[in-house]
Amino acid sequence: MSPKKMKQMMKQMGISIEEIEGVEEVIIRTQDREIFFLDASVTVMDAQGNRSYQVVGTAQERAREVSIPDSDVELVVAQTGCSPQEARAALKESSGDLAEAIVKLGSN
């Protein structure tokens, strides 16, 4: 079946497909990692108001750096009496979990 005929049939069924132009990068973030596509091609399919996105490209993975707010560091320092550097290291090691960082530093 020709692409033109396929497109007509999909239009009759209420499905439209459109490619997003100029995509530079697509990033999927999870709690502990990022999956990114630098050469991504993104297509949007709209079927009766439901939109789905298809990403095609070469996937690469990297560990996600945990962002630690200064207020969390200050709280751990206040609770344990450790240095801010030790508090930040414990928070990174515990993926930002305040209670786990405090318990870990309190048992040293």
C-alpha positions in Angstrom: 0.0 0.0 0.0 1.4 3.4 -0.9 2.1 5.9 1.9 -0.3 8.4 0.3 -3.2 5.8 0.4 -2.3 4.8 4.0 -2.4 8.5 5.0 -5.9 8.9 3.5 -7.2 5.8 5.2 -5.8 7.0 8.6 -7.4 10.4 8.1 -10.8 8.8 7.4 -10.4 6.9 10.7 -9.7 10.1 12.6 -6.0 9.5 12.9 -3.4 12.2 12.0 0.4 11.8 12.0 2.8 14.7 12.1 6.5 14.9 12.5 8.0 17.5 14.8 10.6 19.5 12.9 13.8 20.8 14.4 14.1 18.4 17.3 17.6 18.8 18.9 17.4 16.4 21.8 14.9 14.1 23.6 15.5 13.2 27.3 13.6 10.6 29.4 14.4 11.1 33.1 13.9 8.5 35.7 14.8 8.8 39.4 18.3 7.4 38.9 19.2 7.8 35.2 18.6 9.7 32.0 18.0 8.2 28.5 18.7 10.7 25.8 18.6 10.9 22.0 20.7 13.5 20.2 19.6 12.4 16.7 15.9 12.0 17.5 13.1 11.9 15.1 9.8 12.5 16.9 6.4 11.7 15.4 3.0 12.7 17.0 0.0 10.5 16.3 -3.4 12.0 17.2 -6.2 9.4 17.3 -9.5 10.9 18.4 -7.9 13.3 20.9 -5.4 10.8 22.3 -1.9 11.9 21.4 1.1 9.5 21.4 4.7 10.3 20.6 7.1 8.0 18.9 10.9 8.7 19.3 13.3 7.1 16.9 17.1 7.5 17.2 20.2 6.3 19.0 19.6 6.0 22.7 22.4 6.8 25.2 22.2 6.4 29.0 23.8 8.3 31.8 23.4 8.2 35.6 21.4 11.1 37.0 23.1 13.4 39.4 20.9 13.9 42.5 20.2 17.6 43.2 20.7 18.3 46.9 19.1 21.6 48.2 21.1 23.7 50.6 18.2 23.5 53.1 18.6 19.7 53.2 22.3 20.0 53.9 21.7 22.5 56.7 19.1 20.2 58.3 21.4 17.3 58.3 24.2 19.4 59.7 21.9 20.7 62.5 20.7 17.1 63.3 24.1 15.4 63.3 26.7 18.1 63.9 28.8 17.0 60.9 30.3 19.3 58.3 28.3 20.6 55.3 30.6 18.5 53.0 29.9 15.3 55.0 26.2 16.1 55.0 26.1 16.7 51.2 28.1 13.4 50.6 25.7 11.4 52.8 22.6 12.9 51.1 24.1 12.1 47.6 24.8 8.5 48.8 21.3 8.2 50.1 19.7 9.7 46.9 18.5 12.7 48.8 16.8 10.8 51.6 17.1 13.0 54.7 16.3 10.3 57.2 18.7 7.8 55.7 21.5 10.4 55.6 20.9 11.5 59.3 20.9 7.8 60.5 24.0 7.1 58.5 25.9 10.1 59.9 24.5 9.5 63.4 25.9 6.0 63.5 29.5 7.1 62.8 
